[in-house]
Amino acid sequence: MADRILVENLVKRFGSVEAVRGVSFQVGAREVFGFLGPNGAGKTTTIKMLSTLLEPTSGHLSIDGVDVMRERQRVRQMIGLVFQEPTLDERLTGWENLLFHGLLYGLSAADTKRRADPLLDMVGLSDRAHSLVRTYSGGMKRRLELVRGLIHRPKVLFLDEPTVGLDPQTRAQVWDYIVRLKDTEDTTIFVTTHYLDEAERCERVAIMDHGQIVALGTPEELKRRLGHEEIRLTTPPVDSGLEEQWREQLGSALSGGEGRWIYQTDNAGHDAAHVVSVMGEAIRQMEIRRPTLEDVFLHLTGREIREEGPAPTMAPPGWRRGR
């Protein structure tokens, strides 16, 4: 897999504060790459440096082999950005927003239309392209921003919390489009999100904390690092003699008491039969729980990602949505 994004020993200091501390990673062509971390972890700073909005203190960044700091203008032609906050001009139609964006990237009206038509059709906006954006729903605006970000055929599309504020059904639809776009457009998708069900749809995920990447891998690889699954059991209260018998036969993997038990194992599906053979008819309820990305995030950062919510927008100063 060729590197579409290459980051080597990236450092960013703001005075005495080291916001990014020697970060290195690669992202491949047509990869959907998730970037997670608590607020203040350094992920937005990293994305700003990758997208030429902020100069690093040291380190190397490249997009499709082009040095980000030495050839900023060329890199800007190679990337697309969809910010957390809407940046559409709501006084214009959907098509007029796309035309203006295309002109900024040197595309003629004809070229912009040629690019826009199949993208609008794919995201279900063909029949609303000539409606004013202020009449769009939140989901429609998000889909139009995805199209706008792809008009100039970027090698990398940066998505900053692309589904914040959308209902679950619309969030799922946006992600269906994201996954399709990376294949049909030969585009690498680099996404920040605090929705862990969305992170599960990424091919690889990096978790950043205190300016460093603390974990990097596929969602399944990250979950396997926790090293155990749980069999959760409910029983009625039992006498101490029976509890003692269970603990002797199941060992230190069994914890709990007073009717609520947890058995930790590397293979819950395999060991469930043994647990049932020991605890038998006393079991009223049994549930197998496997690690989630939420568990991984909590284990690595000490915080639940739900406590964090979306980070502040990464839009550059002075960038305002249309009124």
Secondary structure as GFF3:
##gff-version 3
##sequence-region A 1 323
A	DSSP	beta_strand	3	14	.	.	.	ID=ss1
A	DSSP	beta_strand	17	28	.	.	.	ID=ss2
A	DSSP	beta_strand	32	36	.	.	.	ID=ss3
A	DSSP	alpha_helix	43	50	.	.	.	ID=ss4
A	DSSP	beta_strand	58	63	.	.	.	ID=ss5
A	DSSP	beta_strand	66	67	.	.	.	ID=ss6
A	DSSP	alpha_helix	72	78	.	.	.	ID=ss7
A	DSSP	beta_strand	79	82	.	.	.	ID=ss8
A	DSSP	alpha_helix	94	104	.	.	.	ID=ss9
A	DSSP	alpha_helix	109	122	.	.	.	ID=ss10
A	DSSP	three_ten_helix	126	128	.	.	.	ID=ss11
A	DSSP	three_ten_helix	133	135	.	.	.	ID=ss12
A	DSSP	alpha_helix	138	150	.	.	.	ID=ss13
A	DSSP	beta_strand	156	160	.	.	.	ID=ss14
A	DSSP	alpha_helix	168	184	.	.	.	ID=ss15
A	DSSP	beta_strand	188	192	.	.	.	ID=ss16
A	DSSP	alpha_helix	196	199	.	.	.	ID=ss17
A	DSSP	beta_strand	204	209	.	.	.	ID=ss18
A	DSSP	beta_strand	212	217	.	.	.	ID=ss19
A	DSSP	alpha_helix	219	224	.	.	.	ID=ss20
A	DSSP	beta_strand	229	234	.	.	.	ID=ss21
A	DSSP	alpha_helix	240	250	.	.	.	ID=ss22
A	DSSP	three_ten_helix	251	253	.	.	.	ID=ss23
A	DSSP	beta_strand	254	257	.	.	.	ID=ss24
A	DSSP	beta_strand	260	265	.	.	.	ID=ss25
A	DSSP	alpha_helix	268	279	.	.	.	ID=ss26
A	DSSP	three_ten_helix	280	282	.	.	.	ID=ss27
A	DSSP	beta_strand	285	289	.	.	.	ID=ss28
A	DSSP	alpha_helix	293	301	.	.	.	ID=ss29
A	DSSP	alpha_helix	305	308	.	.	.	ID=ss30
###
